[in-house]
Every structure is written in structure tokens, then in C-alpha cells.
Amino acid sequence: MRNLLFASIVVFSLLANSCASSIGSGCGQTDTVPLTRADIPSVIEASDSLQTFDMEISFFGKHLNGMMLVKRQDRETVRILINSYFGMSMADFELQPDTFTVHYLLDAMDKPAVVNLFKNDFGLLLGIHLPEQFTAQKSLCSHPEELISVETVNGKYQYRINGENQDIAKIKAPGVTVEIPYDTYPRTITLKHHGIFSPTIVIKEMK
């Protein structure tokens, strides 16, 4: 199948990472502040209700399309399923703050680099990748935005946040930049992985 062939190609898209440009344009004085994980808004707020998204992985002009389903099973656990539009199961993940479980993944994609990509991306989008408590650098930017920067053992994370509604506009994280334009409907999340061979993942809320 064409999707399976592309899934094999995606494995080779995870070889190189580099830094993206700064997201601190227009930001001023920096203050050091104590924060908790809950102080950083999630890009995807998992709930007890099933949420559905369109998902597309693009690499060198080829596209792998499917549907992503997200549901919170309990306070600590989120389940993510990815299916093709023809009903074929492509992936089944379970996430907790310190655990990423692969219940199923297509054989062509069941490679350590691919698993690590999904682990990092979904942890970032769900907001469970940060420590429970940490110290951050906070700057006021062009109204109403603010920039929060966090140094972790895994690298530096920067969040450009609308201070009025707490929507994230952009994230710069190790190996990936996430963009969520305010004025796009349906809401669209774009993950741009850094490096010549790295894919772009677009996630859209289903109407």
C-alpha cells in the first residue's frame, strides 16, 4: 500500500536536528519566576470526551493522511489512536507524565526514531513533558503576548503565549517548532521538525 511505503520513508526523515530561529522577537525585560506544569497551557487539552483530528505527515512532497483520536482515560493517562481514513489502525499510544506506551504501531513505522518522535511530539502537545515544578524566564512581548522559557534536562523550551486567553501561538522545543495561528479555523497545529530529512506534521481539529 502507498501509505505503508511512505511510512517506511518517514523512518529516514528523523536523522538530523538543528535549532530554529528565535521566537523572542518583540519581547522585553526577562524576569525569573517559579512555575508548575499546570501554568503552561496545553496545545491539546485532553478530556473525558473523545476528540478527533485530521492528521497529515509530509515528507519530500509525499503525504501520509489519517485521523487522530484523543481521550483522557484518567487523571494521569491519555490514549491516542491514529487510523487511516479507510479504518486501518496505524498507531495506538498511551501517555502518562513519565511513561509512553506503544500498544500498536505499523511494522514499517515501528522504529526507535519514529517512536521517539511521537513520544516527544505528543508529550509536548499535551503539556506533560515538563517537570511538575520548575523555574522559568518570563518576558512581556507585543501585547498581549508573553514569552516563557524553560531549561530542562532535555533542552530548552520556549512558549509564545497570548496572555489574555492563554492560547499558545508558537513553541520552540528541541528538534521541533510548533505553530498554532490564532486566526485559523478549524484550529491547525503545525509541527516542523528541524533538519534536511525531518517531516512536517499538521493536525487539524475536525469540524
N, C-alpha and C positions, 0 to 999 in steps of 0.2 A: 504493500500500500504506500501511496505517496507520503502520507503522514509519518509512516514508520521510517521511510528513507530519510525524511527531513529530521526526524527525531535523532537518527544516527549522526547527521551532520551537526546538530546542535552540540553534541558532545565536544566537538573540536572548537566550539566558539568560546570556551571557558578557559583558554590558555593564558591570556595576557590581561593584566590590570594596570591602570595608571590613574593619576589624580585628575579630577575635573577642575574646571575653573571655579574661583571663589564665588560664594553666594552672599558675601557680605557687602555688596555694593550699596551705598547709601546709608550704611549703619554707622553709629557714632560711638560714644564712650562705652566701654565694657565694664560691667560690674560682676563680681563673683557672688553667686547665690547658691544656697543649698536647695536641692530639688529631690522629688521622688519620681518613680516611673510614671505614676498617675498624672504628674504635672505636664508631661509631654503628650499631646493629643495623638490618638491613633489615626493612621490613614484609613484603615478599615476597622470599624468598631464592630467586632463580632457580638452577636446577640443570640438569644434562645430561638429566634425565628431564622429560618433558612434564608440566606442572601444569595442571589445569583448574579454572576458577572460574565460578560463576554471576555475571552482571553485570546491574545494573539502573540506568538513568539516569532520574531522576524530575524532573518539572518541571510545576508547576501542576496536580498530580493526574493527569498522564499519565505513562506508563512505556514506556521502550524497553528490552526484555529481550534478552539474548543470552548467549553462552558465551565466556569469555576463556581463551586458551591461552598459556602462558608457557614458554619454553625457552631455556636458555643455549646459544649456538652455539659460543662460545669464551670465553676468559678476559675479553675486553673487550666481547662482543656478546651482547645479549639480544633475542630475537624475540617479539613479542606479536601474536597474531591474535584478532580479535573476529568471531564468526559469530552469525547468528540461529539459533534452535533448529530452523529449517527448512533449515539448511545454506547460507543465503545469506551470502557474505562481506561484512562490514561495514567491517573495517579490518585493515591489516597494517602493523605498525611494527617498526623496528629501532632499538635504543638502544645507544649507546656513551657513555662518560663525557662526551665533548664533541660528540656528534653524535646527532641524531634524524632518522631517515629514514622518510618515508611511502612505502611501496611501493604501498599502495592505501587509498582512503577513499571511502565513498559520496559521490556527487556532491553530495547535499543537505547533507553534513557537511563537505565539502572547502572550508572557510573558514579564514582565518588565525587567528581567535579560537578555533575548535574545535581546530585543530592545536596551538595553543599550550597549550590546556587539557590535552590528552592528554600533550603533551611534559612539562609541569610535573608533572602528577599521577603519571605513570609514573616519571619521574626521582626523585620524592620517595619513592614506594613501594619502588623498587629500591635506593635509597640512593646513587645516582650523581650527585646534584645538588650535593653538597658538594665543596669543594676537596680535594685529596689530603692536605694538611696545613693545620691552622688552629688558632687559639686560641679556647677556649670558656669560658663561665661555667658552673660546676657547683655545684649545691646539693643537699643531702640533704633529702628530704621525708618524709612519713608513711611509716614502714617498710613495705615495703622499697624504696620508690620514690625516684628521684632525678630532678632536672631539669637538662637540658643545653641551654644557649642559645648559638646561633652567629650572629654577624653576618656577612653576605656582601654582595657587590655587588648581589645580587638582593633583599636584605631580611633580616629576622631569622627564624631557625628555632628553635623550642623543642620539646624532646622529653621527655616524661614516660615514664620507663623503669623497669621492675621490675629492681632491682639484683641480685636472686637468679637469675633465669632469662634476663635481658636481653631480655624481651619489651617492645615499645613499647605503651603504653596510649593515648597521645594525642600528636598533633603539631599545633603551631600554626605555620603557614607563611604566606607572603604570599598572600592571597586564598583560603585554604582551611584548614579544620581537619579532621584525621583522627582518628577514634576506633576503637579496637580493644579491646573489652571482654574481660577475662581469662576470664570465665565463660561465654562464648557458644560453642555448638557447633551446626553447624560454625562455624569461626572466621569472623568477619564484620568487614569493613573498611568503614567509612562515611566518605566524603569529603563534607563540607559546604562548598560554595563560598559565599563571602560576597557579599551584595548581593541586591536585590529579585528580580532576574531570573536568579539563579545556580542551577544544578542541584545535586541530591544524587546521588552515585554510591555504590551499595552493591555490594561484591564479597564473595562467599561461597565458601569452599573447598567443592568438590563432595565429597559423601560417598563 
